[in-house]
Amino acid sequence: VTTGYLNGCLRLLPYTRCSSRVKISNLHILDITSEATSENTAKVRTPITADINVKLPGLGEIVDLALSLLLQFCVSVETDEETGVSQVVMEECKNNQHSISLTLLG
C-alpha cells in the first residue's frame, strides 16, 4: 500500500520522468494526518518537502529549488456485498486545496 501511495504522489510532480533535466533529492514525507468526513470517508493530508535540481533546457544552467507541497485526497471504505470483504479506496477530493511552494536556493 505504501509503495503505491508514494508512486501516486510522485506522479503528481511535473517532470519527474525527465531524469536528465530534473533531480529530486531529500524527499521527506512529513506527518500524515487524517480527518473523518463521514462514517466511511476520511480526508488525508500529506505534507511533502524535497530539494529539486533543474537543468534549464537550451541554457544548460542549473537551478536549485526547495519544494514544499501538501497533497490532499479522500479515502473511503467499501465492502463487497457478495464476499463481505472491505477495502480502502482512494478518491479525489472535491475541494482543490493543494498548496505548492518553490523557493530558489542560493
N, C-alpha and C positions, 0 to 999 in steps of 0.2 A: 504494500500500500504506500509506504514512504517513497519508494523509488518512482512509482507512478505519479505521486504528488509533486516530487521535485522535477520530474521531466515536464509535467504540465506547467509548472511555474516558469521553467526556463524557456518554454515555447512562447511565453508571453513577452519575453525580452526580444526586442528587434535586433537583427544582425548577429544572433548567436551562431548562425550557420556559416558565417563568413569568417572562418577561423584565421585566415591570413590577415584580415584587417582589424578584427576585434578580439581582444583577450580579456577574459573575466577572471579576476583573482580575488582572494579574501572574501569569498561568498559566505555570508552569515545569515542564517535564518534565526531570528530573534524569538522572543516569547510569543508563541501562537496562542491566541485567545479565541474563545467561542462564547456565543450568547444564544440562548434558546429563543426562537421567534414564534414557535408554536409547539404543539405536543410532539410532532415528528420532525421538526425542522430546526436547524441552527445556523447562525451566521458565523463564519470562521474568518479571523483576521490574521494575516501572516506578515509581519514586518521583515523586510529583507534589506541588507546592505551589501555592497560589493565595490571593488575597485575595477575600473574599466580602462583599458588601454586601446585607443583607436588610432589606426594609421589612416590619415586622410587620403582618399583616392586622388590621384593627379598631382598632389603636392608632396606626398611622401612624408609629411610631418606627422609626428606622433603627439596625441593629446591624451593626457591622463585625467580621468574623471572619477568622482566618487558618486555612486548611485545609492539612492535610498528610495524604497517604494513600499507601499502597503497593498498586498493582494487581499482581496475580499471576495468571498464566494459563499454560497449556501450549500448545506448538505441536508439530506433527508434520509429517513429510514423507511424502506419499502419492503413489504412482506409478500412473498409469492403465495397466492391463495391456495394453490394446489399442494405445494410442498411445505408451506409454513416457514420457509427459510427467509430470514431477514438479511438485507444488505444495505450498506451505506451508498447513497448515490450523490455525486457531486453535481450541483446545479449552478447556473449563472445567476448572480444576484440581479435583482431588478433595478436597484439604485446603483449608479455608477460613481462610486467614491474612491476610485483608485488614485492614489497620490504618488507622483514620481518627482524626484528631485535629483538633478545632475549638477555637481559642483566641480568647477575647473580646479585641478590641483596644481600648485606652483611648481 
